[in-house]
Amino acid sequence: MALKQHLTQKLEQRLSPQQIQLMKLLQVPTMELDQRIKQEIEENPALEEGSETNEDDFGGEEDYDDHSDNERDDDFDISDYFDDDTPDYKTQVSNKGRDEEEKVIPLSGEQSFQERLTEQLHLLDLTEEQFQIADTIIGNLDEAGYLKREVDAIVDDLAFSVNLSVTEEQVEEVLAIVQSLDPAGVGARDLRECLLLQIERNQGGDIVKFTAKKILEDFFEEFTKKHYEKIKKKLEIDDEDLKEAVDEIVKLNPKPGGSMKEAARNFQQIIPDFMINDSDGELQLTLNGRNAPELKVSREYQNMLRKYAEGAKATREDKEALSFVKQKLDGAKWFIDAIKQRQNTLLLTMTAIMEYQREYFLTGDETNLKPMILKDIAEKVGLDISTISRVANSKYVQTGYGIFPLKYFFSESLSTDSGEEVSTREVKKILSEAIENEHKRKPLTDEKLAQLLKEKGYNIARRTVAKYREQLNIPVARLRKEL
């Protein structure tokens, strides 16, 4: 096939480096903005912290002011950054695109759940064979502390991986040793065994714990389905005895492996991006100062650019020095502009949200939240929906009623019998209040909840009630039943 050359003309829309930088900064929360600015200052020596006294236009070389009284420029030799003896490929890397987002995976420095169990093994008097079996069992525990692998499969693992021939009885014996480690309940193969391990360790001579153990041993299925009448009849106990036994079971930890992980977890501190204050019925919006840091372009680099521009020769080193200084100055100005645009976009978006949900910010009543989606705010401020989504992502606002994520104020709409558009959050609030105030011996079913909402003017089907209940993490009526 012959090669041919031809001209084509096409129209493309491409994002500039400044636009890409702004989009990345918009989705950065306040907690990470400080680190992002420090990183930029370290990478770009032309960027400094502090206020800019004189606004300079970086469009050309002749616009930079001459500050020849700064003697530090005389001691700075830009040629030190360039060495002809060093190949270019050793001083630079270009293995990713400009718009590629760098994602760093943080490494946890805390001790893992399995490592803590292994430490306890070293304190026991075990043979080398027992220790190898126990170590294999611990390695097969999931995050909750359960052993989901069958004993015969562990026997095969030991035979193939470490060439250790053992029987199922030997594995069962070592498994009992692992189940004696802390926290109580580790190494269980199901929830029933996990709860029994915990209650057996703390049983003593308590009749309540004995009843609880009996329920777990013989009536676990009835307990999980809350068929309390069957349990009372078969154990010949009254309501008070059953209630005490059930309370004892509820105290147990269904995920013993997660308890260590939860205790060692670092909780992130929330710093609000916005503050809204109510001053005699007038809402005042302020931006957290960390979102508007004072940055400026280094005066040294401005003088350096002018000096090299005036005295630059046709040598390769001088041209590279001039290009390097220009690049750093342009990068500093782009970053400062991106921070300012971020500040303006955040204020513009939050102002629109505040005006849209004015009644809520004045009263703090969740039922006053109006239906609001990203498109509503995008049309109000004249920005793209993706931009509003970046602003709403991982941003928080401090109000007189608490600190809330911006996503909290977005919800779908629902029509009442009168044709009024209300927020689904209002319906969820009514649902949660109705369930909270229900009679726990006879909890409200989804059908009754739907009927209750219809009486209040919300024409909602039973399946929709079930969907909202699941979104609120509320179990079905049968599982909400209490003695």
C-alpha positions as CSV (number, residue, x, y, z in Angstrom):
1,M,0.0,0.0,0.0
2,A,1.4,3.4,-1.1
3,L,2.1,6.1,1.4
4,K,0.2,9.3,1.0
5,Q,0.4,12.8,2.5
6,H,-2.7,15.0,2.9
7,L,-3.7,18.1,4.9
8,T,-6.6,18.0,7.4
9,Q,-8.2,20.7,9.4
10,K,-10.1,20.0,12.6
11,L,-11.3,21.9,15.7
12,E,-10.4,20.6,19.1
13,Q,-11.0,21.7,22.7
14,R,-8.1,21.3,25.0
15,L,-7.5,22.3,28.5
16,S,-4.6,24.6,29.3
17,P,-2.2,23.8,32.1
18,Q,-3.7,26.6,34.1
19,Q,-7.2,25.1,33.8
20,I,-5.9,21.6,34.8
21,Q,-4.2,23.1,37.8
22,L,-7.3,25.0,38.9
23,M,-9.5,21.8,38.6
24,K,-7.1,19.9,40.8
25,L,-6.9,22.7,43.4
26,L,-10.7,23.0,43.5
27,Q,-11.2,19.4,44.7
28,V,-8.4,19.7,47.4
29,P,-9.9,20.2,50.9
30,T,-8.6,22.8,53.3
31,M,-6.6,20.2,55.3
32,E,-4.5,19.3,52.2
33,L,-4.2,22.8,50.7
34,D,-1.5,23.8,53.1
35,Q,0.6,20.8,52.1
36,R,-0.1,21.5,48.4
37,I,1.2,25.1,48.8
38,K,4.3,24.0,50.7
39,Q,5.0,21.4,48.0
40,E,4.7,24.1,45.3
41,I,7.0,26.5,47.2
42,E,9.6,23.7,47.5
43,E,9.4,22.8,43.8
44,N,9.3,26.4,42.6
45,P,11.9,28.8,44.2
46,A,10.3,31.7,42.4
47,L,7.2,31.4,44.7
48,E,7.3,32.8,48.2
49,E,4.9,33.3,51.1
50,G,3.8,36.8,51.9
51,S,1.9,39.7,50.4
52,E,2.7,41.3,47.1
53,T,3.4,45.0,47.4
54,N,3.6,45.9,43.7
55,E,1.6,44.1,41.0
56,D,3.9,43.2,38.2
57,D,2.9,42.1,34.7
58,F,4.9,39.1,33.7
59,G,4.1,39.4,30.0
60,G,7.6,40.6,28.9
61,E,11.1,41.0,30.1
62,E,11.1,44.8,30.1
63,D,8.3,44.9,32.7
64,Y,10.5,43.7,35.6
65,D,11.8,46.4,38.0
66,D,15.5,46.7,38.6
67,H,16.5,46.3,42.2
68,S,20.3,46.4,41.9
69,D,20.7,47.2,45.6
70,N,20.0,43.5,46.4
71,E,23.5,42.2,46.7
72,R,22.4,38.6,47.0
73,D,22.0,38.4,43.2
74,D,25.7,39.0,42.7
75,D,26.5,35.8,44.7
76,F,24.1,33.7,42.8
77,D,25.4,31.9,39.7
78,I,22.7,30.2,37.6
79,S,25.4,28.3,35.7
80,D,25.8,26.1,38.7
81,Y,22.5,24.4,37.8
82,F,23.8,23.3,34.4
83,D,26.6,20.9,33.8
84,D,27.6,19.8,30.3
85,D,29.3,16.7,31.8
86,T,26.0,15.3,33.0
87,P,23.6,13.8,30.4
88,D,20.1,15.3,30.2
89,Y,18.4,12.0,30.8
90,K,19.9,11.9,34.3
91,T,18.4,15.2,35.4
92,Q,14.9,15.0,34.0
93,V,12.0,12.5,33.6
94,S,9.0,12.6,31.4
95,N,7.1,9.4,31.8
96,K,3.6,10.8,32.3
97,G,1.4,13.5,30.8
98,R,0.9,17.0,32.1
99,D,-2.7,16.4,33.0
100,E,-2.1,13.1,34.7
101,E,-3.1,13.3,38.3
102,E,-0.5,11.9,40.7
103,K,-2.1,9.6,43.3
104,V,0.0,8.7,46.3
105,I,-1.1,5.7,48.3
106,P,-0.4,6.3,52.0
107,L,1.4,3.5,53.9
108,S,0.1,2.6,57.3
109,G,2.8,2.5,60.0
110,E,0.6,0.8,62.6
111,Q,0.9,-2.8,63.7
112,S,-1.5,-5.1,61.9
113,F,-4.0,-7.4,63.5
114,Q,-2.2,-10.6,62.5
115,E,1.1,-9.2,63.9
116,R,-0.4,-8.6,67.3
117,L,-1.7,-12.2,67.4
118,T,1.7,-13.5,66.3
119,E,3.4,-11.6,69.2
120,Q,1.1,-13.4,71.6
121,L,2.1,-16.7,70.1
122,H,5.7,-16.1,71.0
123,L,4.7,-15.9,74.6
124,L,3.3,-19.5,74.6
125,D,5.1,-22.7,75.0
126,L,4.6,-24.2,71.5
127,T,6.5,-26.7,69.4
128,E,7.9,-25.6,66.1
129,E,5.1,-27.6,64.4
130,Q,2.4,-26.0,66.5
131,F,3.8,-22.5,65.8
132,Q,3.8,-23.1,62.1
133,I,0.2,-24.3,62.2
134,A,-0.9,-21.3,64.3
135,D,0.9,-18.9,62.1
136,T,-0.9,-20.3,59.0
137,I,-4.2,-20.0,60.8
138,I,-3.6,-16.4,61.8
139,G,-2.6,-15.6,58.2
140,N,-6.0,-16.9,57.0
141,L,-8.0,-14.7,59.4
142,D,-10.1,-12.0,57.8
143,E,-10.3,-8.4,59.0
144,A,-13.1,-9.2,61.4
145,G,-11.0,-12.0,63.0
146,Y,-12.9,-14.9,61.5
147,L,-11.4,-18.1,60.0
148,K,-13.3,-18.6,56.7
149,R,-11.0,-21.3,55.4
150,E,-11.9,-25.0,56.1
151,V,-9.6,-27.1,58.3
152,D,-8.9,-29.6,55.5
153,A,-7.8,-26.7,53.2
154,I,-5.4,-25.5,55.9
155,V,-4.0,-29.1,56.1
156,D,-3.4,-29.0,52.3
157,D,-1.8,-25.5,52.6
158,L,0.7,-26.7,55.2
159,A,1.6,-29.7,53.1
160,F,2.2,-27.8,49.8
161,S,3.6,-24.5,51.2
162,V,5.9,-25.6,54.0
163,N,6.0,-29.3,53.4
164,L,4.4,-30.0,56.8
165,S,2.2,-33.1,57.1
166,V,-0.4,-32.7,59.8
167,T,-3.9,-34.1,60.6
168,E,-7.2,-32.2,60.9
169,E,-7.2,-33.1,64.6
170,Q,-3.8,-31.3,65.1
171,V,-5.1,-28.2,63.3
172,E,-8.2,-28.2,65.5
173,E,-6.1,-28.4,68.6
174,V,-3.9,-25.4,67.5
175,L,-7.0,-23.5,66.5
176,A,-8.3,-23.8,70.0
177,I,-5.0,-22.2,71.2
178,V,-5.5,-19.4,68.7
179,Q,-9.0,-18.9,69.9
180,S,-7.7,-18.4,73.4
181,L,-5.7,-15.3,72.3
182,D,-6.9,-11.7,72.8
183,P,-9.3,-10.3,71.9
184,A,-11.8,-12.9,72.8
185,G,-13.6,-14.4,69.8
186,V,-10.8,-14.4,67.2
187,G,-10.4,-17.6,65.1
188,A,-14.2,-18.3,65.2
189,R,-15.7,-19.8,62.0
190,D,-19.1,-18.1,62.3
191,L,-20.9,-15.5,64.4
192,R,-22.4,-18.1,66.8
193,E,-19.0,-19.5,67.6
194,C,-17.5,-16.0,68.0
195,L,-20.1,-15.0,70.6
196,L,-19.8,-18.3,72.4
197,L,-16.1,-17.9,72.7
198,Q,-16.5,-14.5,74.3
199,I,-19.3,-15.5,76.7
200,E,-17.5,-18.7,77.8
201,R,-14.4,-16.7,78.7
202,N,-16.4,-14.4,81.0
203,Q,-19.2,-16.7,82.2
204,G,-18.2,-17.4,85.8
205,G,-21.2,-18.4,87.9
206,D,-23.6,-15.8,86.6
207,I,-27.1,-17.2,85.8
208,V,-27.7,-14.5,83.3
209,K,-24.6,-15.4,81.3
210,F,-25.5,-19.1,81.6
211,T,-28.9,-18.3,80.0
212,A,-27.3,-16.2,77.3
213,K,-24.9,-19.1,76.5
214,K,-27.9,-21.5,76.4
215,I,-29.6,-19.2,73.9
216,L,-26.5,-19.1,71.7
217,E,-26.0,-22.9,71.8
218,D,-29.5,-24.1,71.3
219,F,-31.7,-21.2,70.0
220,F,-29.3,-19.1,67.9
221,E,-31.6,-19.1,64.8
222,E,-34.6,-18.0,66.9
223,F,-32.5,-15.3,68.5
224,T,-31.3,-13.8,65.2
225,K,-34.9,-13.8,64.0
226,K,-36.1,-12.3,67.3
227,H,-38.6,-15.1,67.9
228,Y,-38.6,-14.4,71.6
229,E,-41.8,-16.2,72.4
230,K,-40.4,-19.6,71.3
231,I,-37.2,-19.0,73.4
232,K,-39.2,-18.1,76.5
233,K,-41.5,-21.2,76.1
234,K,-38.6,-23.7,75.6
235,L,-36.4,-22.3,78.3
236,E,-39.3,-21.6,80.7
237,I,-38.2,-18.1,81.5
238,D,-40.1,-14.8,81.9
239,D,-39.7,-11.6,80.0
240,E,-37.2,-10.1,82.5
241,D,-34.9,-13.1,82.4
242,L,-34.9,-13.1,78.6
243,K,-34.3,-9.3,78.5
244,E,-31.2,-9.6,80.8
245,A,-29.8,-12.5,78.7
246,V,-30.3,-10.7,75.4
247,D,-28.7,-7.5,76.8
248,E,-25.7,-9.7,77.8
249,I,-25.4,-11.0,74.2
250,V,-25.8,-7.6,72.7
251,K,-22.7,-6.4,74.7
252,L,-20.5,-8.9,72.9
253,N,-18.3,-7.9,69.9
254,P,-19.4,-9.5,66.6
255,K,-16.1,-8.4,65.0
256,P,-13.2,-8.9,67.4
257,G,-10.6,-8.4,64.7
258,G,-12.0,-4.9,63.9
259,S,-11.7,-3.8,67.6
260,M,-7.9,-3.5,67.4
261,K,-8.0,-1.8,64.0
262,E,-10.6,0.6,65.3
263,A,-8.6,1.5,68.4
264,A,-5.4,2.1,66.3
265,R,-7.1,4.1,63.6
266,N,-6.3,7.8,63.3
267,F,-9.3,10.0,63.2
268,Q,-9.1,12.9,60.8
269,Q,-9.8,16.3,62.2
270,I,-12.4,18.3,60.1
271,I,-11.5,21.9,59.4
272,P,-14.4,23.8,57.8
273,D,-13.8,25.6,54.5
274,F,-16.6,28.1,55.1
275,M,-18.2,29.8,58.1
276,I,-21.8,31.1,58.1
277,N,-23.0,33.4,60.9
278,D,-26.5,34.7,61.6
279,S,-26.4,38.3,62.5
280,D,-29.9,39.5,63.3
281,G,-31.4,37.6,60.4
282,E,-28.6,38.4,58.0
283,L,-26.4,35.6,56.9
284,Q,-22.7,36.4,56.7
285,L,-20.4,34.0,54.7
286,T,-16.6,34.0,55.3
287,L,-13.9,31.8,53.8
288,N,-11.4,30.0,56.0
289,G,-8.1,31.9,55.9
290,R,-6.3,28.8,54.9
291,N,-8.1,28.9,51.6
292,A,-6.7,32.3,50.8
293,P,-3.0,32.3,51.7
294,E,-0.7,35.2,50.9
295,L,1.7,34.3,48.1
296,K,4.0,36.4,45.9
297,V,6.5,36.0,43.2
298,S,10.2,36.2,44.3
299,R,11.7,39.6,43.7
300,E,15.1,37.9,43.4
301,Y,13.9,35.9,40.4
302,Q,12.4,39.0,38.8
303,N,15.8,40.8,39.0
304,M,17.6,37.7,37.9
305,L,15.5,37.4,34.7
306,R,16.1,41.1,33.8
307,K,19.9,40.7,34.4
308,Y,20.1,37.6,32.3
309,A,17.9,39.1,29.6
310,E,20.1,42.1,29.3
311,G,23.4,40.3,29.4
312,A,22.5,37.0,27.8
313,K,24.9,35.7,25.1
314,A,24.3,33.2,22.4
315,T,25.7,30.4,24.5
316,R,23.7,27.3,25.4
317,E,24.1,27.8,29.1
318,D,22.8,31.4,29.1
319,K,19.8,30.4,27.0
320,E,18.9,27.6,29.3
321,A,19.4,29.8,32.3
322,L,17.0,32.4,30.8
323,S,14.5,29.7,30.0
324,F,14.7,28.2,33.4
325,V,14.0,31.6,35.2
326,K,11.1,32.4,32.8
327,Q,9.6,29.0,33.4
328,K,9.7,29.3,37.2
329,L,8.3,32.9,37.1
330,D,5.4,31.8,34.9
331,G,4.7,28.8,37.1
332,A,4.6,31.0,40.2
333,K,2.2,33.5,38.6
334,W,0.0,30.6,37.3
335,F,-0.2,29.1,40.8
336,I,-1.0,32.4,42.5
337,D,-3.8,33.0,39.9
338,A,-5.1,29.5,40.4
339,I,-5.3,30.0,44.2
340,K,-7.2,33.3,43.6
341,Q,-9.6,31.6,41.2
342,R,-10.1,28.8,43.6
343,Q,-11.0,31.3,46.3
344,N,-13.5,33.2,44.0
345,T,-15.1,29.9,42.8
346,L,-15.5,28.6,46.4
347,L,-17.1,31.9,47.5
348,L,-19.4,32.1,44.5
349,T,-20.6,28.5,44.8
350,M,-21.1,28.7,48.6
351,T,-23.0,32.0,48.3
352,A,-25.4,30.4,45.9
353,I,-25.9,27.4,48.2
354,M,-26.5,29.7,51.2
355,E,-29.1,31.8,49.3
356,Y,-30.8,28.7,48.0
357,Q,-31.0,27.1,51.5
358,R,-31.5,30.4,53.4
359,E,-34.4,29.1,55.5
360,Y,-32.4,26.2,56.8
361,F,-29.3,28.3,57.7
362,L,-31.6,30.7,59.6
363,T,-33.6,28.0,61.5
364,G,-31.4,24.9,61.5
365,D,-34.6,22.8,60.9
366,E,-33.8,20.0,58.5
367,T,-37.4,20.0,57.2
368,N,-36.7,23.5,55.7
369,L,-34.1,22.1,53.3
370,K,-35.2,22.7,49.8
371,P,-34.7,20.1,47.0
372,M,-31.3,21.0,45.4
373,I,-29.2,19.3,42.8
374,L,-25.8,20.2,41.3
375,K,-27.6,21.5,38.2
376,D,-29.5,24.1,40.2
377,I,-26.3,25.7,41.6
378,A,-24.5,25.4,38.3
379,E,-27.2,27.4,36.5
380,K,-27.3,29.9,39.3
381,V,-23.6,30.7,39.2
382,G,-23.0,30.1,35.5
383,L,-20.4,27.3,36.0
384,D,-20.3,23.8,34.8
385,I,-21.8,20.9,36.8
386,S,-18.4,19.2,37.1
387,T,-17.0,22.4,38.7
388,I,-19.8,22.5,41.3
389,S,-19.2,18.8,42.0
390,R,-15.5,19.5,42.6
391,V,-16.3,22.3,45.0
392,A,-18.9,20.2,46.9
393,N,-16.5,17.3,47.2
394,S,-14.8,17.0,50.6
395,K,-15.7,20.6,51.6
396,Y,-17.3,21.5,54.9
397,V,-19.2,24.5,56.3
398,Q,-19.5,25.6,59.9
399,T,-22.9,26.9,60.9
400,G,-24.6,27.7,64.2
401,Y,-26.1,24.2,64.2
402,G,-22.9,22.2,63.5
403,I,-20.4,21.4,60.8
404,F,-21.8,19.8,57.7
405,P,-20.3,18.6,54.4
406,L,-21.6,20.5,51.4
407,K,-23.1,17.3,50.0
408,Y,-25.5,17.3,53.0
409,F,-27.5,20.2,51.4
410,F,-28.0,18.4,48.0
411,S,-31.1,16.2,47.7
412,E,-33.7,15.0,45.2
413,S,-37.3,16.4,45.1
414,L,-40.6,14.8,46.0
415,S,-44.1,16.0,45.2
416,T,-46.8,16.2,47.9
417,D,-50.5,15.8,47.4
418,S,-50.8,19.6,47.1
419,G,-48.2,19.6,44.3
420,E,-45.5,21.2,46.5
421,E,-41.9,20.1,45.8
422,V,-40.1,19.0,49.0
423,S,-36.7,17.5,49.7
424,T,-36.4,13.8,50.2
425,R,-34.3,14.7,53.3
426,E,-37.5,16.1,54.9
427,V,-39.2,12.7,54.3
428,K,-36.3,10.8,55.8
429,K,-36.4,13.1,58.8
430,I,-40.1,12.3,59.4
431,L,-39.3,8.5,58.9
432,S,-36.5,8.5,61.4
433,E,-38.6,10.4,64.0
434,A,-41.5,8.0,63.5
435,I,-39.2,5.0,64.0
436,E,-37.5,6.6,67.0
437,N,-40.9,7.2,68.7
438,E,-42.5,3.8,67.8
439,H,-43.4,1.2,70.4
440,K,-40.4,-1.1,70.4
441,R,-42.5,-4.2,71.2
442,K,-44.6,-3.6,68.1
443,P,-42.4,-1.7,65.6
444,L,-43.9,0.0,62.6
445,T,-43.7,-2.0,59.3
446,D,-42.9,-0.4,56.0
447,E,-46.6,-0.6,55.1
448,K,-47.6,1.3,58.2
449,L,-44.8,3.9,57.7
450,A,-46.1,4.5,54.1
451,Q,-49.6,4.9,55.5
452,L,-48.3,7.4,58.1
453,L,-46.6,9.4,55.4
454,K,-49.7,9.5,53.3
455,E,-51.6,10.9,56.2
456,K,-49.1,13.7,56.3
457,G,-49.5,14.4,52.6
458,Y,-46.5,12.4,51.2
459,N,-47.8,10.0,48.6
460,I,-45.0,7.4,48.8
461,A,-45.1,3.7,47.9
462,R,-44.0,1.0,50.4
463,R,-40.9,0.1,48.3
464,T,-39.8,3.8,48.4
465,V,-40.1,3.8,52.2
466,A,-38.0,0.6,52.3
467,K,-35.4,2.4,50.1
468,Y,-35.2,5.4,52.4
469,R,-35.1,3.2,55.5
470,E,-32.1,1.3,54.1
471,Q,-30.4,4.6,53.2
472,L,-30.8,5.6,56.9
473,N,-29.3,2.2,57.9
474,I,-32.4,1.3,59.8
475,P,-33.3,-2.4,59.9
476,V,-36.7,-3.9,59.2
477,A,-39.5,-3.9,61.8
478,R,-38.8,-7.5,62.9
479,L,-35.2,-6.7,63.8
480,R,-36.1,-3.5,65.6
481,K,-38.3,-5.4,68.0
482,E,-37.3,-5.2,71.7
483,L,-38.5,-6.8,74.9
